């Protein structure tokens, strides 16, 4: 004879809640990075290599955070004024591991902007997925739920007694018993 054990109710996992939470956190980090980029200082750059073509060029600038003269690469736009051919303007990243990196007006040159945009887009997509999936899951759970036994009203013989008074129904309306 095989022994039987009581079957434990299946526990539902809250996976869509976690997806929603991770999405909100990622979107929050992306939004915070984008807001931090609004405070990046503008830096005046001097082009050293003399190129006027768009693309990477070598520049010299004063670091906005330490104040020392620095040389580095910068994604030049290539449409500089012929009267001032060595002048460019850029922005220095003021946050995170990219602090001090330069980028131009087209947001090119630093990985910080790509990371912020990716976090924001992925976070919004995960938030949308978690919200819609959670709503569908909640709707499915409510449709398939069975009412517990304590919510069922107790059986009362009174409403059925009038129907039992006559075994033959003649097609007239039911009469209720008067007490």
N, C-alpha and C positions, 0 to 999 in steps of 0.2 A: 504494500500500500504506500503510495507516494504521499509525502507530507506536503501540505499546502501552507503557504505563507500569505499574509495579507498583502495586497498590492498597494503600494504607496501611490498617492496621486502624483501625476506627472507635473513637475514644476516647470513653469514656463520661464524661459530666459528672456531677460529684458535687453535683447541685443539692439533694438532700435533706439532705446534710450541711450545706450552707450555711443551709438553712431551719432545721434543728435548731440550729445555732450562733446564728443571729439570734434565734431564739425563746428560747434560754437566756439570751442577753445582755439581751433586753427584760424577761424575767421577773425576772432578777437586779436590774435597775434598779427595777422596780416593787416588788419585795420590799424592797430597800434603802430606798426612799422610805417604804414603809409602816412599816418598823422605825424610821426617823428620826422619823416622826410620833409615836411613843410618847414621845419626849423633848420634845415641844412644851410650853412653859410655859403655865400657866393664868393668865388675865388677868381682873381684876375690872373691870367696865365700869359706867359711870354713863350712863343713858339721858338724853339732853338734850331731845329733842323731845316727851317725855311720852306717846307713844303706847303703848297696851297691846295693840294688835292684832298678830297674827303677821305677819312680813314685815320689810322693811328699816327700820331705825331709826338715828338718829344717836346716837353714843356718844362719851364722853370716857374715856380710859384712860391709864395710864402704860405707855410702851413697855417691854417686858421686856428689850430688848437695849440701848437707849440710855439709858433712865431718864427721858426727857422726856415731858411731857404731850402727848397727841395726840388729835385729833378725827377720827372717820371713820365710815363706815357699817358696819352689822353686821346679819346676818339674825336678828332677835329671834324668840324662840319664841312670845311672846305670852301665856304663862301665868305671869306674874310674881306674886309674893306681894303681896297688897293692902297689907300693912304696910310693905313696902319696894318701891314701884312703880318706882323708878328703878334698881334693881340687876339686873345681868345678869352671867353668867359666860361667858367664851369662851376660846379657845386661840389662840396666835400661832404661825404656821408658823416653824420654826427652821432651814430648809434651802432651798437652791436659789434660783431667781429669785423665789420667792414669799415670801421671808423677811420676816416682819412682818405678813403678811396674817392676818386674823382668821377663825375659823370657830367654829360652835356645836357643841353636843353631837350633833347630827344630821349632822355632817361637811359642813355647807353653809356657803358663804361664800368659800371659796378654791378656785382651780383646781388646787391641788397634790394634793388627794385624788382628784380626777377623773383627773388624769394618772397618778398611781400605780396606781389601779385599772385604767385602760385599758392601761397597760404590762404589768401583771401578767396580765390576762386575754388580751391579744394574745400575750404571750410564751408562756403555757401552751398556747394554741391552735396557735401555730407549732411549739412543741416537740412537741406531739402529732402534728401533720401531718408534720413531718420524721421523727419516729420511725417512724410507721406506713408512710409512703411509702418510707423507706429500707429497712425490713424487707421490704416487698413487692418492691422493686427488687432487693434482694439475693437473695431467693427466686427471682425470675424469672431473674436472671443465673446462679444455680447450676443451674437446670433446663435452661437452654438452652446451657450451656457444653459444649464438645467437649473430650475428653481430648487432651492433646498427644501427639505421636507417640512421645516418649521414655518415656512412662509405660506403653506397650503392651508386654506381655511378648513376648520373642522367640519365633518360631515353632519348634516342636519336632515332628519327625515321630514320635517314639516313642509317644505316646498313640494315634495313629491306625493304627499298623502292624498291630496285632492285628485291626483291622476289615478291613484290606486283605488279610489272609492268605487269606480265603475270599471268593470273589465271590458265593457263594450263602449267604444267611443262613437257617438252618433254624429259627429261632425260639428257639434255646437261648441261654443267657447267653453273653456274650463271654468269650473266653479271652485272657489277656494273655500275651505272649511271655516266656519265661524267658530270661534272659541267661546 
